[in-house]
Every structure is written in C-alpha cells, then in structure tokens.
Amino acid sequence: MKCTITTCKPAKYRLPAVTGPQTGSPRSRHTKTSAAAQGKPLSTWLLLANLYMTQFMGLSFFMIALVVIMRRQGMPLERLGGIYLLGLFWVIKFLWAPLVDRFGIKRMGHYRSWLLLTQTGMMLSLFAISFLDIATQFGAVLGGCVVLAVFSSTQDIAADGLVCCMLSREERGLGSGIQYAGGMLGNLVGGGAVLMAYPHIGWKGSMLVLGLFTLVSWFQVLCFREPDHNTEPQANPLLLARFLTFWKIPGHGQWLLLLALVRIATATGATALAGKAGYFSAVMAAWAFACLSLVLSLFFKLSLTNGGKEQETVKEA
C-alpha cells in the first residue's frame, strides 16, 4: 500500500501489551484483522475493490485485447508498439500527484472530487472511442487511449490517497489485499473476459461493457461520504530528508535493482507474447482465442503483482 505526500492522521495505533506467549500468535493476528474489517462498513470495502478494478479494466483491454485484435487483422507490429506507451503515464504520474494531494473540493470531499472527475473522464473516453473504427481510425483510437490512461493513472493517485487517509494502520493490511485483488480482477475482466466476448458483442459492445463497470463504480463514489482528514502538505526539506534516509538503509538499493529487473523481464515477455498472438490466432479455433486472452491477462498481472510485492517490501522496511 503506497501513501502519498499528504499528512494524513488516521486513528492512533497502539502496540498490544505483552501478556504472555499468546501475544503475536496467529490467532491474535487473525483477531486484529477481523476487528479491522468490522471497523468499516462493507460498502466501503466494495468501493475500494471496484475503484482498483475499474482503473485497470480499460487499460488492460487496450494493452492486451486490442493488440490481439489488431494482429488478427494484420496490423504490423511497428504500429502496435505505440499501445504499450500507455503504461508510461503510470510511471510518470508522480509529476502531477502533488496537485491531486494539494487541491480538491472540500465540500465534496478532497479525494472524492477527484474520483468523480476521473471516472467521468474514463466513461466519456470509452464512449468516444466506441464510435471509432479501429481499422481505419487507429490513430484516433490510440489518442482516446492516451486520455483514458491519464484519467486512469490519476484515479490511482486519488484512490491511494483516500485509502491512506481513511484506513487506520490495523486496516491497511486488509486494504492492501483488496487493492491487489481488485486490480487483478479488473485485469482479467478487461484483458480476458471482454476479449472472449468480443467476437459476439463487437467493438461498441466491448466499450459499453467497460463503461458500465465504470458507471457502477461512479455511483458508489457518488453515494460515498469522505471522512474529514488533514491534507496539509509537508515541507519540502522534510520530504527530501525522508527520501534520502530511506535509500541509505542497507539492502534497499539491491532490492530496488532486483525488483526492477523482474518487472522489466515480465513486461518484456508479456509484450512479446502479445505481439505474436496475431500469428497464433490465425490458425486457432474460437476456444483457443479465448484461452489466449486469459493467458495474456495472467501474464500481465504477474508483472503488476511484482510491483505490489515491491510496495509491501518498502512498507515493511
């Protein structure tokens, strides 16, 4: 679970008293998790799961399904390479993350206002893309995907900020699990299930399905009331000092290098596999086409899961 640069003040965490051998046992940890789950209503956990699902769903469809579809139509790989640049916005989102943390509409809820904006933008992007012909207007489709990627990455910033400010320390373990489960489900639905249904529902039908999932999440955010929390920015010298201190801890540099190599290897393998999918699908039956979509989705999600483990490692350190 990654936290943003805002100073949020969740409920204070008190270390359990050492009363005997039972302290720290699996049963006591399970009790803490159960208590954390009972601290928030079910609607809150469902909201978090749906937010992380929808922000991955559309992007997964275009980075996985669209590549397979266009390769089956004979589009050369050099034109399809631009699709993978959509992931760049998730890499550079730290550039505008301070703006999301600093500015917001207080009466609507600081991060809630951003979530309503980004999800509306995602739905409008999908609606506009649905009217484009992917064979003759591929450049315009790619432009719409860029807009979608910007809104999706910005939603991730707002969702992470909301989670860090809303959940107490005891609840963040469960929140982290819901975050990655929602992301995996969105990846499988967008890059797998919708691609499986594509031969039957077509391009507009696929965009409609993605838009409807996002609309459900939008209504959840609309009905949600964000709790009050402090979003005052920290001083820049303090942030720089904390950043430099973190990387001075022995072993962190080696972990960063290892995790970066793993992410590069998995992403490169998934890209190569998706690029060759068009050649394979030309001689596959319909059922094999569906299986291929699931394989690609799982392979891409492996890369994202490695990123999640990196965040958990940093948090524990």
N, C-alpha and C positions, 0 to 999 in steps of 0.2 A: 504494500500500500504506500504510494508516494504522496508526500504532503507538499503543499505549495508554500510560497514565501510569506504568506499572511500569518499573523499572530493569532491563532485561534485558541480559545480557552475552554476545552471540554471539561467534563467532570473530573475532579481530582482523583488520582489513583493512589490507593493505599496498599502497601505491601502487606500480605497476610501475616498474622502473628505466628511465630514458630512455637507450636504447642506440642509437637511430638513427631513421631515417624510418619504420620499421615500427611503432614504438610508437603505440598508439591506432588502428591501422588496423582496417578491418572484419574482417580475418582474425584479428587478436589478440582483438578483442571476441568473435568467434564462439568462439574457443578458451576464453575465460573462461566463456562461457555453458555450453559443453559440460562444462567441468570442474565448474561448479556443479551441473549436472544429475547428474553422476556422484557427487557428494558425498552424496546421499540416495538410498535405495532407491526403486524405482518405486512400491512400496506407499504410501510417504509422499506422493508427488505425487498419486496416485489418491485418497488420503484427503482431501487438501486440495480437490481438484476436486469430490469428492462432497459435502463439507461445504457448500461455497458453492452447489452445485446444489440440495441439498435445502432449504436455508434460504430460497431464493427460490421453490421449486416450489409449495408450498402457498399462499403469499401471492399468487403470480401467478394461480393458479386462481381464487381468490376475488375478486381485484380486476379480473380480466379476464373469465374464463369465467362466473362467477356473474352478473355484470351482464348479459351477453348472454343467458344462460338465462332470467333473471327478466324481462328486457324482452320476450322472446318469449312469456312467459306473461302479459304485460300489466301488470306491476307499474309504478306511476308512478315517475317519476324522483326525486321528493322522498323516497321511501322508500329508493331505491337509493343516495342520496347518502352515507348513513352508511358504506357499504362503503369508501369512499375515505379515511375517517378511520383505517383500519388502518395506513396509511403513517405516521401521526403517531408511532407507537411507535418507528419508526426515526429520527425526528427528535429525540425526547427521550430516547433510550437513554443519552445521556451522563450522565443523572441517576443511573443505577444501575451504570454502567460501573466506577466506582471500587470498588464492592462485589465485582464479578467479579474485578478485579485484586488486591484485598486478601485476600479469603477464598477458600479452596479446601481440598480434602482432599489433603494432601501425599502420602500413601501411594498414592493412586490417580492422582496427577498433578494439578497445580493446575488447568490448563485442561481436561484430560481429564475430570475430575469434573464440570465444568460442562457439557461437551459431552454426556456421558451423560445428565445431568439434563434438558437442554433437548430433546434428541432423543426421550427417553422422553415428555416432556410433549407434544411435537408429535404423536407417534404416538397417544397417548391422546386428544388433542383431535380428530384426524381420525376415530378410532374412534367417539367420542361423536357427532360431527356426522353420521356416516353413518346414524345411526338417526333423525335428524330429518327431518321433511317440510318441504322448502324453501318450499312454497306456504302451508302453514298455520302453520308454526313458524319463520317467517323471523327473528323477534326472537331466538329461542334459537340459530339458526344464526349470526346476527351475533355473539352473545355468545361462541360457540365460536371464531369467527374472531378475536375480540379476544384470547382466551387463546393461540391459535396465534401471533398476531402478537407477543405478549410473549415467548414461548419462541423464536421465530424471530429477533427482534432481539437477544435475549440470547445466542443461539448465535453471532451475528455478532461480538459483543464477544469471546467466548471464542476463536473461530476466529482473529480478528485478533491477539489477544494471543499465541496459540500460534505463529502464523506469525512474528511479530516477534521472539519469543524463540528460536525453533528454527532459523530460517534465517539464515545469515550474510549479510553485505552483498552478496557476489557472487551469492548465490542469490535475493535478493529481487526482482530483475527477472523471473526465470522464475516465481517465486511469484506476483507481481502478475498476470502473464499468465494463469496457471492460475486465479487468483481470478476474474477477469472472464469468462474462458471458461466456468468452471463456473456462474457466475451467469447468463450468457446462456443456457446450455443448460437450466438449471432454469426460466428464464422461458419458453422455447419449449416445454418439455415440459408444464409446469403450465398455462400460459395458451394453448397451441396444441394439442399432441398429445392431451392428455387431453380437451380440449373437442371435438376432432374425433371422439374415440371415445365421447363422452357419449351420442349417440343410440343407440348399440349396447350400452353397458355400464351406463347409468343412473347415478343418484346414488351408490348404495352402491359400485358398481364403480369409479367415479371416485375415491372416498375410499380404496378398497382399493389402487388403483394408487399413489396418493400415499403411502400408508402403507408399502407395500412398498419403494419407493425409499428412504424414510427408514430403514426397518429394515436395509437393506443398509449404509447409512452408519453406523448404530448398531453393527453388528457390526464394521465397520472400526475404529471408535473403541475398541471393547472389546478388540480384538487389538493395539491400538497401545500402545506404552510411551513415555510422555512423558519426554524427557531432562531432567536436572536443570538448573535455571536460577534466577537470583536474581529474586525478585518483591517485593523491599523497596520500599515506596512512597517517592517523593521528597518533600522538604519542600515545603509549600505555598508559601512565599515564592519558592522556586526555580521552581516551575511557573508562578506568576503572572508572574515576570520574563521567562521564556522566551516566554510567551503575548504579553505586551506588546511584547517586542522583535520578534517575528515580524511584527506588524502595523505596526511602524514602518518596515519595509523599503519603499522607494519602489516603487509599482506594485501592491502586494498588495491594497490596497483596491479599485482599479479592476478587478482580476481577479476579486475576490470578487463585485462588483456584476454584472459581465458574466456570470459563470457562474451566478449566482443567477437572472438574467433568463432565461437559456437553459433552466435547469431548470424554471422556472415556466411558460414558454411550451410546452415539450414536454409537461409533465404536464397542463396545461390542455387542449391539443389532444387528447391521448390520452383524457382523461376525456370530452370532448365527443363524440369518435368512438365510444367505447364506449357512451355514453348513447343515441346514435342507432342503435346496432346493432340494437336490437329492431325498429325500424320497417323497416329494410332487410331483416332476416332474414325478416320476414313474407312477403315475396314472392320470397325466394331459394330456389333448389334446394339439395339437401343438399351438393353440392360447393362451392357458394358459401359456405355456412355454415362449412365447414372453412377455406376461404381467408380468410374474415373473421377467424377466430381467429388465424391466423398473422400477418395484418397488424397486429392489435391487439398481439400479443406483441412484434413487432419494434418497433412504435412506442413501447411502454412501455420496452423495453430501451434505446432511444435515449436516454431520459431518464436511465436508470441509468448508461449509458456516459459521458454528460457528467459525471456525478458522479465516475466513475473517473478521467477526464481531470483533473478538479479536484484529486483527491488526488495524481496524478502531478505536476501543476504545483507543488503545495505541497512535495512531497518533493524535487523538483529544486532548488527555491528554497532 
